[in-house]
Amino acid sequence: MRVTADREVCVGAGLCALTAPEVFDQDDDGVVTVLAAAPGAEAHAAAREAGMLCPSGAVRVTE
């Protein structure tokens, strides 16, 4: 699994950081930061959910 985030597209909703805090965080401006570009298997389900919940489509998860 590979996780990326387009910081230019991010609207700062924070759903990614709430859903998968081991994979995503937000900077001081509320913009997404990827903490684990290749998360461990235990974080895969949460990362997938975060990708689906992202309202701007900034979060991308590829298998």
Residue pairs with C-beta under 8 A, 6 or more apart in sequence:
1 38
1 39
1 44
1 47
1 61
1 62
1 63
2 37
2 38
2 61
2 62
3 23
3 24
3 34
3 36
3 37
3 38
3 39
3 47
3 51
3 59
3 60
3 61
4 34
4 37
4 59
4 60
4 62
5 16
5 24
5 32
5 33
5 34
5 58
5 59
5 60
6 57
6 58
6 60
7 31
7 32
7 33
7 58
9 56
9 57
9 58
10 31
10 32
10 56
10 58
11 55
11 56
11 58
12 26
12 29
12 30
12 31
12 32
13 54
13 55
13 56
14 26
14 30
15 50
15 53
15 54
15 55
16 23
16 24
16 32
16 50
16 51
16 53
16 54
16 59
17 24
17 25
17 26
17 32
19 46
19 49
19 50
19 53
20 39
20 43
20 46
20 47
20 49
20 50
22 35
22 36
22 39
22 43
22 46
23 34
23 35
23 36
23 39
23 43
23 46
23 47
23 50
24 32
24 33
24 34
24 35
24 50
24 59
25 32
25 33
25 35
26 32
26 33
27 33
32 58
32 59
36 43
39 47
47 61
48 61
50 59
50 61
51 59
51 60
51 61
